[in-house]
Amino acid sequence: IKGDINPTQELPFEQHFSPSALGELWGLSPDFIRDRFRNEPGVVCIDRPETLRKQGYQTLRIPKSVAARVHATLRAA
């Protein structure tokens, strides 16, 4: 059955990392990970708008394939 699924369909089921988890794996701060991945294609970004009673925030989830791609470019630099 795996042959019937194209790569874009596999992305939702791929392992995703939070900025804290990826930062811990790479030995970097979650803030650096957030800044580096915020505008990266393929990263899941969930915006929670500010309301009168709650502060707005943004949640990032970084797919393993995106993390690998960025890691390769950081190593090459």
C-alpha positions as CSV (number, residue, x, y, z in Angstrom):
1,I,0.0,0.0,0.0
2,K,2.9,2.4,0.7
3,G,3.6,2.6,-3.1
4,D,0.1,4.1,-3.6
5,I,0.9,7.2,-1.4
6,N,2.9,10.0,-2.9
7,P,5.3,12.1,-0.8
8,T,2.9,15.0,-0.2
9,Q,0.4,12.6,1.2
10,E,3.0,11.1,3.6
11,L,3.9,14.4,5.1
12,P,1.0,14.6,7.6
13,F,2.0,11.2,8.9
14,E,5.7,11.9,9.2
15,Q,7.3,12.5,12.6
16,H,7.0,16.2,13.5
17,F,9.2,18.1,16.1
18,S,8.4,21.0,18.4
19,P,11.0,23.8,18.5
20,S,12.0,22.6,22.0
21,A,12.4,19.0,21.0
22,L,14.4,19.8,17.9
23,G,16.5,22.4,19.8
24,E,17.3,19.7,22.4
25,L,18.4,17.2,19.7
26,W,20.6,19.8,18.0
27,G,21.9,21.5,21.1
28,L,20.3,24.8,20.2
29,S,17.8,27.1,21.8
30,P,14.1,26.8,21.0
31,D,14.1,30.5,20.0
32,F,16.8,29.9,17.4
33,I,14.9,26.9,16.0
34,R,11.7,29.0,15.9
35,D,13.4,31.9,14.1
36,R,15.1,29.5,11.6
37,F,12.1,27.4,10.7
38,R,9.2,30.0,11.0
39,N,9.1,30.7,7.2
40,E,10.5,27.4,6.0
41,P,8.3,25.6,3.4
42,G,6.6,22.5,4.9
43,V,6.6,23.6,8.5
44,V,3.1,23.5,10.1
45,C,2.4,26.9,11.6
46,I,-0.7,27.3,13.8
47,D,-1.6,30.9,14.6
48,R,-3.8,31.6,17.6
49,P,-5.0,35.2,17.4
50,E,-5.1,37.5,20.4
51,T,-8.4,38.0,22.1
52,L,-9.5,40.4,24.9
53,R,-8.6,37.7,27.5
54,K,-5.9,35.6,25.9
55,Q,-2.5,36.5,24.4
56,G,-2.0,35.4,20.8
57,Y,0.7,32.8,20.0
58,Q,2.1,30.7,17.3
59,T,2.7,26.9,17.4
60,L,5.3,25.4,15.0
61,R,5.7,21.7,14.1
62,I,8.7,20.8,12.0
63,P,8.5,17.6,9.8
64,K,11.5,15.3,10.0
65,S,12.2,15.8,6.2
66,V,12.2,19.6,6.6
67,A,14.6,19.4,9.6
68,A,16.9,17.1,7.5
69,R,16.9,19.5,4.6
70,V,17.7,22.5,6.8
71,H,20.4,20.6,8.7
72,A,22.1,19.8,5.4
73,T,22.1,23.5,4.4
74,L,23.5,24.5,7.8
75,R,26.2,21.9,7.5
76,A,27.2,23.1,4.0
77,A,27.4,26.8,5.2
